[in-house]
Every structure is written in structure tokens, then in C-alpha cells.
Amino acid sequence: MVSSTFLVGCSHRSSHPLAGAQILNDSEIAGEKIFMQNCQRCHPQGAAGLGPSILWAPGFAKRFQVRHGVGAMPAFDKDHLSEKELDQLMEYLKALKNN
């Protein structure tokens, strides 16, 4: 019973960018692209999916999670995401949270 509930809860996959009237700046747009390539699959729209929601965490916790990975989440080191790309990703996540 629990596993079927879990599967139903995780079966909805969204691959849409931010919706609505919000206008993103260039850095947030770059962060959106990084998010869609690396994060969307497990955190659709930043919400829970295969992984938990990432919108609630403070910025420093998100940065740590991305760089070091915890649990099933892989680490994205500087060879995968530069510091600039990580900054852009964090800006997008902030915009996503405020949407």
C-alpha cells in the first residue's frame, strides 16, 4: 500500500520552466538552463519527486548539497558546475521559490 502511494506521488513529472508573469534576469535564465539539465529530473519545479523539495532549504544548505551530495543525490563538483554556474543555479532557485 505504501509503495503504491509513493509511486503515484512520484509519477508526475513536470519539465516546464517558471510560469506566469515573472521576468527572469540573464543570470536566472542561465540558472534555469542548469537546473533543467541537472536537477529537474529529481526535483520537478524544485518540488519533491525522486528527491525531496529543495525550495525550503536556505541557500548555504542548497550549495552544500549540490557540491557534496547527501544520500542518493550525487555531488556536482567544480568540474561539473563552475562557481559561476552554481551562483546562477542558486539565483534561479531563489526565483523559483518566489514564484
Helices and strands as residue ranges (DSSP letters): H 2-11, H 26-38, G 44-46, H 59-68, H 83-98
